[in-house]
Amino acid sequence: MITVSWDDPVVRARLVEIRKRSPFVYGLTNYVAATLSANVLLAVGAAPAIGSAPGWPATFGRGAAAVWVNTAALMASSARDLQETVRGAQDAGVPWVLDPVAFGAGCAEYDGLVRQLLDFSPSVIRGNASELMALAGAEAGGKGVESTQSSHDAIPHIQTLARRTGAVVAVSGATDYIVSGSSLFAVKGGDVRLTRVTGAGCALGALVAAFLPVSETVVEGTCAAHAVYAAAAERARARTVGTGSFGVALLDELSMLAGLQ
């Protein structure tokens, strides 16, 4: 297992590249998480667009530097919107991130739509332990959008999912684990309040997408995004008390890590 942190020079270098290149990152996400996701991207210097206005999915799916799809976007977007977005990304060779929110929580129709997106070869699949264990075929028993499993327990299942799909697979938790082929990476740190701020997990998928076009490999970008997010959360924890101020401080710390304060 390889540990990755903010102290790694490559992590800092990739964050600098986002600031320099300001990649256009297009996402479909749920309306609960959209504002925080956009603000996380802006905090590190990326250029976000979110939503499925007419023509956007196919056009921006092809034309963005990276794409992320949070499947809870189905709250407001159609299944066709999601498929057009990832089909455009796949056809154009644009890296894209799949966040299978609430997969395995008991909604068979929804789960079927999520599974269809695997046919479009996501570069990264990221989520909580229950979601990813269920996607790998295990009985994980998610509680709505919340995990009932630990990230450590998910390791063998995300390894299976990575082999099956060819994607880099990342699970969030007290320690984040990232699998690429036979390699396993760990990112420690963060703060439990990331689970108590609406959209904080969803926004991590957006951040992963921002790192992909400035990184040499998909796994390098995925690990770097997790390490930056963990560092920002730790710094936010050090100067806040409640969850409201933590959410604002998280954005502040991201922008300061990126040199955009």
Secondary structure, DSSP 8 states (H G I E B T S, - for coil): -EE--TTSHHHHHHHHHHHHH--EEEEE--TTTHHHHHHHHHHHT-EEEES--TTHHHHHHHHSSEEEEEGGGGGTS-HHHHHHHHHHHHHHT--EEEE-TTTTSS-HHHHHHHHHHGGG--SEEEEEHHHHHHHTT-----BTTB-SS-TTTTHHHHHHHHHHH-SEEEEESSEEEEEETTEEEEEE---GGGGSSTTHHHHHHHHHHHHGGGSSSHHHHHHHHHHHHHHHHHHHHHT--SHHHHHHHHHHHHHHHTT--
